[in-house]
Amino acid sequence: MQNVHDREQQGILGVHAVFSPENFEKLTGIMYKKSAEAGSVLYWEGDKADKLYFLIKGRVKVTKSSDDGRTFTLSLHQAGDLFGQLDPFQDSEHACSAEMTEDGEIGILQRKDLEVLLWQHGDLAIEFMRWMGLAHRITQTKMRDLMMFGKPGALCSLLIRLSNSCGIEKNGKIRLDIRMSNSEMADMIGATRESVNRMLNDMKKEGVIEMDGGSITILNLAYLRGVCQCESCPKEICRM
């Protein structure tokens, strides 16, 4: 099992690919920290969108509910991720909900404090624009994979993104350091549990993956890339 420190460092390196150490320190200077238990909700759909969240420790899932009561998982965030919704409108509301899936700690940035900081530091404002562009690109590529390559392509894309976000590579195999049920994976690609179960079993028979309980190990990453026509995006983009 990958330890918490390694997972935090993996995530923080991703943030530092966008923010310089000096500007990241400016951001942490306006954060207030808060402990959060697994199952606690950071924000609900419809809440006022006036904050950003930096995940110091733990994991968070971002979900969207449909009119028929089904919940879709849009993102999985890990330590080192900055996330949330900041629209150009002062009275904007969250379009999704965010829930802790592990006990952890978050840093909260108030919109009003962030706006002052960006106004004071032009170099930070430029890096913040880069972060917004990266977040948009991640969402864009997820939608592309879901819409263009059917459910098999969406599932292969999900496995690739999970391998980049929480995969542990050893002896040519990539073990996913996260246990997910078939229902949870179905909620992430807009499929049914039965269809995900069938597709995973087909991959197992073809020697693409191994499954041990709720744990998945990827044996043939090239196969997954071929199904979803992987464009070899950087890991900062091809992630959950």
Phi, psi and omega in degrees: 000130179292128184285165186298321182299315180298320180294320179295315181297323179299317180290317183297323177300324178297318178295319182288351172289342180252313183260135174291157178305322181293317181285329176295324177296325177296320179295315180295336180291338179255004178279147163245136189267151183210133174281147181218133181272156175303133181095347178283145183260126178283320174201153179255159169304132179096346175292155178297131182265084183230021181216156165245158184233133175248121184274108181278320182208142179105194177222152182225140171246139178253127188232160177227132180261143177263170181296333181272008175093359180279145180247130179250135177270120184265324183211152170238119181254146179235175184308132181102354181272141171252128184210170181134189185228121175232106179264164178287357182256131185295332184257027182289155181237152179295134177270350182224175174243154179231128184230137174290132176256352174221157170299140182193198182218140180232154171250131185250130178249118177286140181304315183297321179290320180295319181298319178297316181296318179292326178293328182279333187231100182296325180293324176292322179299321179294317179293326177295322176298323178295319178297318178297320178295321178295316179299320178294319181295320178300312179298318182298316182290327176297315180296323178300312183293324180291324188270330191264335191237020175067184182294320177300317178295321179295320179292318177297319177298318179300315181295321178295315180296320177295323179295324178286328184276320185214036179266144176243114185268132178204128178055041177079001178249154179237111178265130181280121182276049177201136178260124181229136175282163177297327177295320179294318178293323177298322179292342181269346181234008178069035181242180175266159178299321182296319181291323176295318178301317180294315182294321178294320178295322177297318178295323179295317180296326181274001177077023180275325181223163168241145179232131178227096186066236178265008182260138181240135174240128180272124180259330185227085181293328180298323178299312180300317180296325180292320182296317182263012178050055183305133180264011178056047176294153175302154181297334177297337179259316183275076183207172180275000000 
